[in-house]
């Protein structure tokens, strides 16, 4: 799922179209939430690194979403 998000964000970089950016960011939010739930249920050997990466992706994508609100209102 993170791979699909990276593909969508790459497409939005080259095309510059807002729907691709929103779709890619929503994939990142979903994948990050899924990773955090998976690590809470069944921790792996690299739990700390995985949680930090998922939280970082989640924070960055939510920050960009809030920046996109100026296009909506």
C-alpha positions, 0 to 999 in steps of 0.5 A: 500500500505504501508503494501505491502511495509513492507511485501516486505521489510521484505522478502528482509531482510530474502531472501537478494534478490535485486529485493524484496528490489527495489520493496519494496522501490518503493512501499514506494515511491509510497505510500508516494507520494499518502499520500502527495497528499491525504493530500494536497487535503483533509486534515485530523485532523492529517495532520502534523503527516501524512505529517512528516511520509510520508516525512520521509519514502520518504527521507529514501527510496530515500536515500536507492535507491541512495545507490543501484546505486553502484550495477547498475554501 
